[in-house]
Amino acid sequence: MSKEEKEKNVEETKKALVFVLRVVKSNFFMPQTEWMLYPGEYILGRYPTNDIVLPDPYISRRHARIFFKDGEWYIEDLNSTNGTVLNNENIKGKGPKKITDNSEIVVGLTVLSANLKEK
């Protein structure tokens, strides 16, 4: 990574939005129901080695990827069995989609809310 790229990443992180992911509805016991995500990349799924673990049997082992790029947060379905729904749109096979404040994300039978807060 060049010096210019590193400086850009530092500036991007300074103005970054903290992403709060919260479980709104689930039929399954979840020991953790809220995650504060800082700029980076996170894998969501039911497998215990994921960054965000959701024990919903309708969620794939590696279901979706949430990441920060160019000052924005995105979610991308990782070819899951049941798809990922962002604000009533199934995004499976559609590449990364921008997450906005108060977005609703549905994975399996679990409903999540996404809130963006300035750092």
C-alpha positions as CSV (number, residue, x, y, z in Angstrom):
1,M,0.0,0.0,0.0
2,S,1.4,3.4,-1.0
3,K,1.8,6.3,1.4
4,E,-1.0,8.1,-0.4
5,E,-3.3,5.1,0.0
6,K,-2.5,4.9,3.7
7,E,-3.1,8.6,4.2
8,K,-6.5,8.2,2.4
9,N,-7.4,5.3,4.7
10,V,-6.5,7.3,7.8
11,E,-8.6,10.2,6.6
12,E,-11.5,7.9,5.7
13,T,-11.4,6.3,9.1
14,K,-11.4,9.7,10.9
15,K,-14.7,10.8,9.2
16,A,-16.1,7.3,9.4
17,L,-19.5,6.4,10.6
18,V,-19.8,3.8,13.3
19,F,-22.3,1.1,12.2
20,V,-24.6,-0.3,14.9
21,L,-26.2,-3.6,13.9
22,R,-29.0,-4.7,16.2
23,V,-31.3,-7.7,16.3
24,V,-34.9,-6.5,16.1
25,K,-36.6,-9.9,15.8
26,S,-35.4,-13.5,16.1
27,N,-37.0,-16.8,17.1
28,F,-33.6,-18.1,18.3
29,F,-31.6,-17.4,21.4
30,M,-28.9,-14.9,20.8
31,P,-26.3,-14.2,23.5
32,Q,-25.3,-11.0,21.7
33,T,-27.9,-8.7,20.1
34,E,-25.9,-5.6,19.2
35,W,-22.6,-5.0,17.5
36,M,-20.7,-1.8,17.1
37,L,-18.8,-2.0,13.8
38,Y,-15.9,0.3,13.0
39,P,-14.4,0.7,9.5
40,G,-13.3,-2.7,8.2
41,E,-14.9,-5.9,6.9
42,Y,-17.1,-8.3,8.8
43,I,-18.6,-11.7,7.9
44,L,-22.1,-12.5,9.2
45,G,-23.3,-16.0,9.5
46,R,-24.2,-18.9,11.8
47,Y,-20.6,-20.4,11.9
48,P,-18.9,-19.6,15.2
49,T,-15.7,-18.2,13.6
50,N,-17.7,-15.4,11.9
51,D,-17.4,-11.8,13.1
52,I,-21.2,-11.6,13.6
53,V,-22.7,-15.0,14.7
54,L,-26.4,-15.5,14.3
55,P,-27.6,-18.9,15.4
56,D,-30.5,-19.0,13.0
57,P,-30.6,-22.3,11.1
58,Y,-32.0,-20.5,8.0
59,I,-28.8,-18.4,7.8
60,S,-25.8,-19.9,5.9
61,R,-22.5,-20.6,7.6
62,R,-21.0,-17.6,5.8
63,H,-24.0,-15.6,4.8
64,A,-23.1,-12.0,4.1
65,R,-20.2,-9.5,4.2
66,I,-20.5,-6.0,5.7
67,F,-17.8,-3.6,4.9
68,F,-16.7,0.1,4.8
69,K,-15.4,1.6,1.6
70,D,-15.0,5.2,0.4
71,G,-16.9,6.6,3.4
72,E,-19.9,4.3,3.1
73,W,-21.1,1.0,4.5
74,Y,-22.1,-1.9,2.2
75,I,-23.5,-5.4,2.5
76,E,-23.1,-8.2,0.1
77,D,-24.7,-11.6,0.1
78,L,-22.1,-14.4,-0.1
79,N,-24.2,-16.7,-2.3
80,S,-26.3,-17.8,0.8
81,T,-29.0,-20.4,0.5
82,N,-31.9,-18.1,1.5
83,G,-30.6,-14.7,0.4
84,T,-30.2,-11.4,2.1
85,V,-32.9,-8.8,2.1
86,L,-32.0,-5.1,2.4
87,N,-34.9,-2.7,2.8
88,N,-37.3,-5.2,1.1
89,E,-35.0,-6.0,-1.8
90,N,-33.3,-9.4,-2.1
91,I,-29.7,-8.6,-2.9
92,K,-28.5,-12.1,-3.5
93,G,-26.3,-12.1,-6.7
94,K,-26.5,-8.3,-7.0
95,G,-23.1,-7.4,-5.6
96,P,-22.5,-4.9,-2.8
97,K,-25.4,-2.6,-1.8
98,K,-25.1,0.6,0.2
99,I,-26.5,0.6,3.8
100,T,-28.2,3.8,4.9
101,D,-29.2,4.9,8.3
102,N,-32.3,2.9,9.7
103,S,-31.9,0.2,7.0
104,E,-33.5,-3.1,7.7
105,I,-31.6,-6.3,7.0
106,V,-33.3,-9.7,6.9
107,V,-31.2,-12.9,7.0
108,G,-32.9,-16.2,7.5
109,L,-35.7,-15.6,10.0
110,T,-33.7,-12.8,11.8
111,V,-34.5,-9.1,11.3
112,L,-31.7,-6.6,12.0
113,S,-31.6,-2.8,12.1
114,A,-28.7,-0.8,10.9
115,N,-28.0,2.6,12.4
116,L,-25.1,4.8,11.4
117,K,-23.6,7.2,14.0
118,E,-20.8,9.7,13.4
119,K,-17.6,8.7,15.1
